[in-house]
Amino acid sequence: MEENTKKYRRVLTIAGSDSGGGAGIQADLKTISANGCYAMSVITALTAQNTLGVFGIHAVPVNFVAAQLEAVLSDIGVDAVKIGMLFSPELIQTVAEHLKKFAITKIVLDPVMVAQSGDKLLQDEAIDALKRSLIPLAELITPNLPEAEVLLGREIATTSAIESAAIDLAGFGCTNVLIKGGHLESGDSDDCLYLGPEKQLITFPGVRIPTRNNHGTGCTLSSAIASFLAKGETMVTAVGHAKEYISGAIRAGADYSLGHGHGPVHHFFRFF
């Protein structure tokens, strides 16, 4: 290979497939590509899913998830990894083992537990495995409020409670925590970033956009952050740029009609 050969910024998403295309692997691949990186995937589960809900989940055998990880990481390598739906304790342990084996550091973990429709995407016994094996490996975790409440076992209903929750979640061993405020009952949807090494809290203001096309927003945001980290940006800059991207995608997709439930955001709004 010639020394002056161009190099891609490589981002791997480890997540479940959404047959409706709005969330999961499909949203991740669109987001990573839209933000100028080379997208790869390790599929952990197949879902029968559309804008109305999740109608079935078929877990990919753990040994085949391991085979996908080995194939991608041993040959292509990564500059950042985004992790979404993992479903079972065995799967979580396998993913953690491979990330450690290949010394992957730029890991964005979106602890997906429940779909936009309310359907459960994570087994109860997997939550402990997530805390024990995977969260400590993450450079950033990106729970929404319900997910943060499950992880901490308490209600989070105010801005000050979100800040305290972000600090406490860092106690599980992750470097940084971003709690998404979209589920707050107040008018805005501000996100709170806790930078563990600096022990600093940063608020990213968010204006709520009236639309039901909000399927896959969490997947999209975490994939965008991973993309900007892969490009070498700092955590604060990466989160800021990802927030700009998801806000633009929600705004651009607000007036579209697709399906009969929660439609997708417009991942390629900068292109068409």
N, C-alpha and C positions, 0 to 999 in steps of 0.2 A: 504493500500500500504506500502511495506517495505521501510524503510528509505534509504537503500543502492541501491534502484532501479535506474537503469541508466536513464538519462534524455536526450531527444533530444534537439538540438538547433532548434527552431521552426521559420520558415519563411513563412509568408503569402504573396501571390501575389494577388493583386486586379487589374484585367486587362481584356482585350478582348481575345477571342479565335482565333487562327490562324489555319484554317483547313489544311494549308500546313505544319504546324509543325515547321516553322523556326523562328517565332517571337511570341510575345504575351505570353499568359498563357503557351503554350507548351515550348517555349524557357526558360521561367522562371522556370518551374518545372524541366527541365533538368539541368539548371544552379545551382539551389539550391541543387539538389541532388548530382551533380558532385562535389560540394564544401562542402559536408559532413553535410548538414542540412536536417531537415524534412520539406518537401514542402507541403503547403496547398494552395487552390485557392478559390477566389471569382470571378466568371465570370460575367463581366459587359456587354459584347456584343458577339454575334457570327458573324464571318465574313466568307464569301465565298471567299477564298484567296488561291493563289498559288505563285509560283516564279515570275509570270508575273504581278500580281497586285491584287487589292481588287475588287471583282465583286458584292459584296453585304454586307450590314451591318444590322444585326437584333439586336436591343438593347434589353437587358434583362429588364423586368419590374422593376422599381425602388424598389417596395416593395419586390420583390424576391431577389434582391441584398442585401437589408436590412436583409432578412431572412438568407441568407448565412453568412453575417457578424455576426449576432447574434449567429448563431449556432457555428461557429468556435471560436469566441472570448469568449463566455460564458463558453465553455467547455474546449477546448484545450489550448487557450491562444497563445501568440506569443512572440518571442524575438526580432523580427524585421519585418517590413512590407515594401513591395515594391508596389508602385502604378504605373500603366501604363495607358492604354486607358480608359477614363471615358465618353466621348462622349457628355453628356448633363449637363446643370446647376443643374437640379434636382438630378442627380446621384452624382455629386460632393458634393452637400450639404448633401446628405444622408451618403456618406462615411465619410465626415468630422465629422458629428454628432456622428457616431459610434466610430470613433477614439478617440474623446474627452470623450465619455461615458465610454470607457474602459481604459482611460488614457494611450494610446499608445504613446511612445516617439521616438523610433528608426524607423523613417519613411523616406524612400527614395522615392522621387517623380520624376518619369520620365515623363515630361509633353508632352506626345505623341500627336502630332497634324497632322502629315503627314506620310504616309507609305513610305518605300524605293522606291516604284513605283511612288510616287507623289500623291497617293490618300489621300483625306482629312479624318482624323479620329476623328476630334473634331469640334463640332458646333461652329460657330463664337461667339454666345452669352455665350458659356461656358468658354471662356477665362477670362472674368471678374470674374466669379464665382471661377475659379481656383486661381486667384490672391487674391480674398477676403477671401475665406473659407479654402483653402487647403494648399497653399504655406506657410502661417504662421505656420502651424502645422509641417512642414517638418524639419527633421534634415539635410537633403541634398536634393537639386534638381539637376537634371542632364540634362539640355537642350542641344541639339546640336545648332549649329549656327543659322539655320533658326528659331528654336523655341525660342531662346534667342532674336532674332530680332523681332519676333511677340510680345513677352512679353514686350519688351522695346519700340517697335515702332520706331526702327532706324536700320540702316545698321551697321553690324559689319564685318570689312574686314581685320583688322590687329591684330597683337599680342597685341599691346597696347590697342586697342579697346576691345578686349576680356577681358583683365584685368579690364578695367573700367566697362564693362558690368557685370562681375561677382560681383563686389562691389555694383553696382546699383541694381542688382537682389536681393541681400541680404536685400535691403531696403524694399522689399515686406514682410519681416518678417521671412523668413527661416533662419536657423542657419548657414548653409554652402551652397556653390554653386560650382558645377563642370560643367564648359562649355567644351563640347567636340569639338575638333578642326578638326574633320575629313572632314568638308566641306570647310576648308580653301583651297585656290587655290595654296598655296605654297606646296613644296614637302613633308613636314612632316605633322603629324596630332597630334600635342601636345595638351594635355588637361590642363586646368587652374582650379585649386582648390582655392577657397577663403574661408578661415577659419574665420567666422564672429567674434567669441569671441576673437580671437587673432589678428584680423585685418591683416591677413597674406596671401600672395599670394604664391602658390606653383605650379610649372610647372612640369607636368609628360610628359616627351618626348615620342613621338610615331613615329615609322617608318612606312610609308605607305606600305602596302603589296598589290602588284598588283593581284587583284582577283575580280571577280564579285559576289563571294559568300560572300556577306556582309549583307544579310537579317537578321534582328533581332539583330544586334550588340548593339543597344542602350538598348533593353530589357535585353540582356544578361549581359551587364556591370552593369546596375543598380541592377539586381538580385544578381549578384556576390558581389557587395558592401554590400547589405543588409545581405547576408550570412555571410560575415566576421564581420560585426557589431554585428550580432546575436551571434557570437563566442566570443564577448567581445573585439575585436580589436579597436584601436583608429581610428578616421576618416582617418587620413593620411595613416596609415598602411592598413586599409581596402581598400581604393582607390588604393593604390599601388599593393596590391595582386590581386585586381579585374582587374587592367590593365594588369598584367602579365597573368591572366587567359584568358581574351578576346583576347590578342595578340596571345597566344598559340592556341586558338580555331580558329582564323582566319587563321593563318599560316597552321595549320593542315588540315583545310577544303578547302584550296585554290585550290588543284588539283582534288577535287571531281567533278563529274558531276551529277546534280540532277535538273530536270526540264529544262525549256528553258529560264529562266530569272535569277534573283538574287537568287542564292542558299543560304543555311544556312551555319553557321559556324559549326565546329565539337565540340559539347559541351562535348563529352566524350573522348577527345583526350588523356587524361591521363590514360584511361582504355583500349582503343582499337584503 
